Structure formats: structure tokens, C-alpha cells
């Protein structure tokens, strides 16, 4: 028997964490002091350059199967195809319309879901306190991935449940070794 769905109260009070943007006046001033070459560039122009770079980075993550390497050897960002979630994945818009809790089944992707992965495991990325670094995807990146993923979801790296990304770099299975032994890039 399906659960009854209680519509959210859109007029209820909300609590939001205060967030600070990195693109503030003090950061831009400090950047210009460190890099005097850019001192004569307007702050709006500098912000636009940063936004364009971030847009190109998002496009690269979506477009390339292996993702992109972040600047200054900060790590690697890619999209992975994961098996469907075992917990409820509520489709709020349909549930609100029908008054019953309905699950989102992701039929376009055969139930698979996209996840955005960040790693700095490779030896190339080793830096002090690298274990303390994390990545939180922006709303723009999340929405871009959610619109583009169903169109070509087979392209992305398939991840297993409870699989460490570091294992991708450290070990190969015997089947992968056999495939690499017979692989010839010059054959069509």
C-alpha cells in the first residue's frame, strides 16, 4: 500500500546557512596585489573571466569520459555511472500531484544514476593535507550533469558499490591485463 504524501508547506519559515562567496572584494584585491599584471583589470571583468573558466571546466567534465584535471594539481573531477540507490528516491513533483509517495525510477538510464567524483589519489596530486580537501559541486554543475547524463549515460565510467576510487589507480584485474595484452591501437 503506498504511503500518503504530505505536501510541503511553502509558506513555512526557512533556515539557511550564511554563505560567503570567494569572489568578494578582499579576495580580488589580494589577487591583484599578488599578481600586479592584472591590477588594471576591472573587478567585473575578472569575475566574468573566472565564470567563463568555470563554465569551460563544467563542459569538460560532462564532455570527456575521463573528466578533467583541476589546475595547480588539486585533483581530478569526473562523472561516474552508479547502480540505482537502495533507499527511496522520491519524485516530489509527481507525489505532490497524486498525493501518494512515488519513487523516481530513472527509466532513461535503466535505473543508473550519475555521481560527480573528486579524487586527488594519484601520486601526481600528493600534497600536504590532501586528505582534508573535499569537493562540493555547484548548483550549475549539478544541473548540467542532470540534464546531459540521460542523453549519453553509457559513456561514463561505471562504478561499483563500496568501491574506492584509489583502487582504479592501484590495481588491475586479470581480465583487464589480458585485454591490454592483446590490444593494438593501430588495428581498426
C-alpha positions as CSV (number, residue, x, y, z in Angstrom):
1,X,0.0,0.0,0.0
2,X,1.5,3.3,-1.0
3,X,2.3,6.0,1.6
4,X,0.3,9.1,1.7
5,X,2.3,12.1,0.6
6,X,2.2,15.3,2.7
7,X,2.7,18.4,0.6
8,X,5.4,20.7,1.8
9,X,4.4,24.0,3.4
10,X,5.9,26.5,1.0
11,X,5.0,29.4,3.4
12,X,6.8,27.8,6.4
13,X,9.9,29.6,7.9
14,X,13.2,28.5,6.5
15,X,16.7,28.4,7.9
16,X,19.6,28.9,5.5
17,X,23.2,28.8,6.3
18,X,25.0,32.0,5.6
19,X,27.4,31.5,2.7
20,X,30.3,33.6,1.6
21,X,31.4,33.9,-1.9
22,X,35.1,33.6,-2.8
23,X,34.6,36.2,-5.5
24,X,34.5,39.1,-3.0
25,X,36.3,42.4,-2.9
26,X,39.0,41.3,-0.4
27,X,39.9,38.2,-2.5
28,X,40.1,40.2,-5.7
29,X,42.2,42.9,-4.0
30,X,44.6,40.2,-2.6
31,X,44.8,38.6,-6.1
32,X,45.7,41.9,-7.7
33,X,48.4,42.5,-5.1
34,X,50.0,39.1,-5.7
35,X,49.6,39.4,-9.5
36,X,50.3,43.1,-10.4
37,X,49.9,42.3,-14.1
38,X,46.1,42.1,-13.6
39,X,45.9,45.2,-11.4
40,X,44.3,47.3,-14.1
41,X,41.5,44.8,-14.9
42,X,38.1,45.7,-13.6
43,X,36.6,43.5,-10.9
44,X,33.6,42.7,-13.0
45,X,35.8,41.7,-15.9
46,X,37.9,39.5,-13.6
47,X,34.7,37.8,-12.2
48,X,33.5,37.2,-15.7
49,X,36.8,35.5,-16.7
50,X,36.5,33.2,-13.6
51,X,32.9,32.4,-14.5
52,X,33.8,31.6,-18.1
53,X,36.7,29.3,-16.9
54,X,34.3,27.5,-14.6
55,X,31.8,27.1,-17.4
56,X,34.5,25.5,-19.6
57,X,35.5,23.3,-16.7
58,X,31.9,22.1,-16.3
59,X,31.7,21.5,-20.1
60,X,34.9,19.4,-19.9
61,X,33.7,17.3,-17.1
62,X,30.5,16.4,-18.9
63,X,32.1,16.1,-22.4
64,X,35.1,13.8,-21.6
65,X,34.6,10.4,-20.2
66,X,37.7,10.6,-18.0
67,X,36.8,14.0,-16.7
68,X,39.2,16.9,-16.2
69,X,42.3,17.6,-14.2
70,X,41.9,20.6,-11.9
71,X,44.5,23.4,-12.1
72,X,47.5,23.5,-9.7
73,X,47.4,19.7,-9.3
74,X,44.4,19.9,-7.0
75,X,43.0,16.7,-8.2
76,X,40.7,15.1,-10.8
77,X,37.0,15.6,-11.4
78,X,34.8,13.1,-13.4
79,X,31.3,11.7,-13.6
80,X,30.6,8.1,-12.8
81,X,27.6,5.8,-13.5
82,X,26.4,4.2,-10.3
83,X,23.9,1.4,-9.7
84,X,20.5,2.6,-8.5
85,X,20.1,3.8,-4.9
86,X,18.6,1.2,-2.5
87,X,16.9,3.9,-0.5
88,X,13.8,5.8,-1.6
89,X,14.3,8.3,-4.3
90,X,11.1,10.3,-4.1
91,X,9.8,12.1,-7.1
92,X,8.4,15.2,-5.4
93,X,6.6,16.8,-8.3
94,X,4.6,13.6,-9.1
95,X,4.0,12.8,-5.5
96,X,2.6,16.3,-4.9
97,X,0.2,15.9,-7.9
98,X,-1.1,12.4,-6.9
99,X,-0.9,12.7,-3.0
100,X,1.0,9.5,-2.8
101,X,4.7,8.9,-2.3
102,X,6.1,7.9,-5.7
103,X,9.7,6.8,-6.5
104,X,11.8,8.1,-9.3
105,X,13.0,5.1,-11.3
106,X,15.3,6.8,-13.8
107,X,13.9,4.8,-16.8
108,X,16.0,6.8,-19.3
109,X,19.2,5.4,-17.8
110,X,18.0,1.9,-16.9
111,X,17.9,2.9,-13.2
112,X,21.5,4.1,-13.1
113,X,22.4,7.4,-11.5
114,X,25.2,9.9,-12.1
115,X,27.6,10.9,-9.4
116,X,30.3,13.6,-9.5
117,X,33.6,12.3,-8.2
118,X,36.6,14.2,-7.0
119,X,39.9,12.5,-6.3
120,X,43.4,13.5,-5.5
121,X,44.8,10.0,-5.0
122,X,47.3,9.7,-7.9
123,X,50.9,10.3,-6.9
124,X,50.9,13.3,-9.1
125,X,48.5,15.0,-6.8
126,X,50.1,14.3,-3.5
127,X,50.4,17.5,-1.4
128,X,50.3,18.3,2.3
129,X,47.0,17.7,4.0
130,X,45.4,16.3,0.8
131,X,43.1,14.2,2.9
132,X,41.4,17.3,4.2
133,X,40.4,18.5,0.8
134,X,36.9,17.9,-0.5
135,X,34.8,19.0,-3.4
136,X,31.2,20.3,-3.2
137,X,29.6,20.7,-6.6
138,X,27.9,23.9,-7.5
139,X,24.3,24.1,-8.5
140,X,25.3,24.9,-12.0
141,X,27.4,21.7,-12.3
142,X,24.7,19.5,-10.7
143,X,22.0,20.8,-13.0
144,X,24.2,20.5,-16.1
145,X,25.1,16.9,-15.2
146,X,21.4,16.0,-14.6
147,X,20.3,17.3,-18.0
148,X,23.2,15.9,-20.0
149,X,23.6,12.5,-18.3
150,X,20.5,10.8,-19.6
151,X,21.4,11.6,-23.2
152,X,24.6,9.6,-23.2
153,X,24.9,7.8,-19.8
154,X,26.8,4.7,-21.3
155,X,29.8,7.0,-21.9
156,X,30.8,7.5,-18.3
157,X,32.9,5.2,-16.1
158,X,30.9,2.5,-14.3
159,X,31.4,2.5,-10.6
160,X,30.6,-0.3,-8.2
161,X,29.1,0.0,-4.8
162,X,31.6,0.4,-2.0
163,X,34.5,0.8,-4.5
164,X,37.3,3.1,-3.6
165,X,38.5,5.4,-6.4
166,X,42.1,4.7,-5.4
167,X,41.6,1.1,-6.5
168,X,41.2,2.4,-10.1
169,X,44.7,3.7,-9.9
170,X,46.5,1.0,-8.0
171,X,45.3,-2.4,-9.2
172,X,44.1,-4.0,-12.4
173,X,42.1,-7.2,-12.7
174,X,43.5,-10.2,-14.6
175,X,40.8,-9.6,-17.2
176,X,41.9,-6.1,-17.8
177,X,45.5,-7.2,-18.1
178,X,44.5,-9.8,-20.7
179,X,42.7,-7.2,-22.7
180,X,45.7,-4.8,-22.6
181,X,48.0,-7.6,-23.7
182,X,46.0,-8.2,-27.0
183,X,45.1,-4.6,-27.6
184,X,46.6,-3.0,-30.7
185,X,45.9,0.7,-31.2
186,X,46.8,0.5,-34.9
187,X,44.1,-2.1,-35.8
188,X,40.6,-0.8,-36.8
